[in-house]
Amino acid sequence: MTQYLTNNTTTHSPLISVLMPVYNAQDYLTEAIESILNQTSSDFELICINDGSTDDSLSILNGYQKCDPRIIVLSQENQGVVGSRNNALTHAKGEFIALMDADDLCDPTRFEKQIGFLKANPDHVAVGSYLIRSDPYGSPAGMQKPPLNHETIESALIQGDGSAITQATMMIRTHALKAINGWSPEYNFVEDLDMQIRLSELGKLANLPEALFTYRRHMNSFCFRNYKSMTTQIADILNQAYKRRNLDKQVTLYQVRPDLNQKHNPADIYRNWAYHAIENRNRLIACKHALNALRRDPFNTKSWKVAYCSLSA
């Protein structure tokens, strides 16, 4: 572990409060924390909420807390990400809030560039960025380039597209996030979309046109089992937003997700990851994903094709 600040020589409030929910993230947590500690902008506090982890996450957090007074570790019984983020928000002292997940990575200049943008644009309440998507092994799986300006972002959000400004990439003015009372426990599957829409009603949103974040995706990132519940919550969020904006409009579940009754095949995700690994000339990772695709969908020729391509990579 890198040695960072070992004594707290100042009592001033930090510029940035980083909110990081942690639940059973021992395999990725060290990388995530290091990417925060290596920021070129060092005036921050990192508030880690141990959400009832049963693995070695708390031990890792405590080790970092002993080395760096900027790190604050709080433990609670498992409440999920909404409860964890809201708990962290109540302890935040910074002028700005940076959101971070325990398995993702930040570019070293993320804070510096996002703070610079918000200081130069006082009419904006939050800013995100482009991001690199990666598979569970950290192999790149494409770049996500959301829209840059507020009007396009807001238009996408009120149509249910939360990827218009990815929550994990966001730097938010603390007063704005507290003004909307953080995240609503009512929307435990799509709390990000609700928060983003309500923020857009206070001020402008933007994305920076460079990848300042790596978003690691796992199979549990894809809510196959909760797809209908997620869709129901999105429809409710949108209808509430239309009502607040005095729009004579309502959306149904099938308008939100026309494929609501279709079966979703997890093997498609493994095949997609395998092809990205092939493009990156990572044969070992490609083979791992191809094997998972074969296990889940052995009678599909697409699984055998990606397996052959992986072995030939």
Rosetta blueprint (number, residue, H / E / L):
1 M L
2 T L
3 Q L
4 Y L
5 L L
6 T L
7 N L
8 N L
9 T L
10 T L
11 T L
12 H L
13 S L
14 P L
15 L L
16 I E
17 S E
18 V E
19 L E
20 M E
21 P E
22 V E
23 Y L
24 N L
25 A L
26 Q L
27 D L
28 Y L
29 L H
30 T H
31 E H
32 A H
33 I H
34 E H
35 S H
36 I H
37 L H
38 N L
39 Q L
40 T L
41 S L
42 S L
43 D L
44 F E
45 E E
46 L E
47 I E
48 C E
49 I E
50 N E
51 D E
52 G L
53 S L
54 T L
55 D L
56 D L
57 S H
58 L H
59 S H
60 I H
61 L H
62 N H
63 G H
64 Y H
65 Q H
66 K H
67 C H
68 D L
69 P L
70 R L
71 I E
72 I E
73 V E
74 L E
75 S E
76 Q E
77 E L
78 N L
79 Q L
80 G H
81 V H
82 V H
83 G H
84 S H
85 R H
86 N H
87 N H
88 A H
89 L H
90 T H
91 H H
92 A L
93 K L
94 G L
95 E L
96 F E
97 I E
98 A E
99 L E
100 M L
101 D L
102 A L
103 D L
104 D L
105 L E
106 C E
107 D L
108 P L
109 T L
110 R H
111 F H
112 E H
113 K H
114 Q H
115 I H
116 G H
117 F H
118 L H
119 K H
120 A H
121 N L
122 P L
123 D L
124 H E
125 V E
126 A E
127 V E
128 G E
129 S E
130 Y E
131 L E
132 I E
133 R E
134 S E
135 D L
136 P L
137 Y L
138 G L
139 S L
140 P E
141 A E
142 G E
143 M E
144 Q E
145 K L
146 P L
147 P L
148 L L
149 N L
150 H H
151 E H
152 T H
153 I H
154 E H
155 S H
156 A H
157 L H
158 I L
159 Q L
160 G L
161 D L
162 G H
163 S H
164 A H
165 I H
166 T L
167 Q H
168 A H
169 T H
170 M L
171 M E
172 I E
173 R E
174 T H
175 H H
176 A H
177 L H
178 K H
179 A H
180 I L
181 N L
182 G L
183 W L
184 S L
185 P L
186 E L
187 Y L
188 N L
189 F L
190 V L
191 E H
192 D H
193 L H
194 D H
195 M H
196 Q H
197 I H
198 R H
199 L H
200 S H
201 E L
202 L L
203 G L
204 K E
205 L E
206 A E
207 N E
208 L E
209 P E
210 E E
211 A E
212 L E
213 F E
214 T E
215 Y E
216 R E
217 R L
218 H L
219 M H
220 N H
221 S H
222 F L
223 C L
224 F L
225 R L
226 N L
227 Y H
228 K H
229 S H
230 M H
231 T H
232 T H
233 Q H
234 I H
235 A H
236 D H
237 I H
238 L H
239 N H
240 Q H
241 A H
242 Y H
243 K H
244 R H
245 R L
246 N L
247 L L
248 D L
249 K L
250 Q L
251 V L
252 T L
253 L H
254 Y H
255 Q H
256 V H
257 R L
258 P L
259 D L
260 L L
261 N L
262 Q L
263 K L
264 H L
265 N L
266 P H
267 A H
268 D H
269 I H
270 Y H
271 R H
272 N H
273 W H
274 A H
275 Y H
276 H H
277 A H
278 I H
279 E H
280 N L
281 R L
282 N L
283 R H
284 L H
285 I H
286 A H
287 C H
288 K H
289 H H
290 A H
291 L H
292 N H
293 A H
294 L H
295 R H
296 R H
297 D L
298 P L
299 F L
300 N L
301 T H
302 K H
303 S H
304 W H
305 K H
306 V H
307 A H
308 Y H
309 C H
310 S H
311 L H
312 S H
313 A L
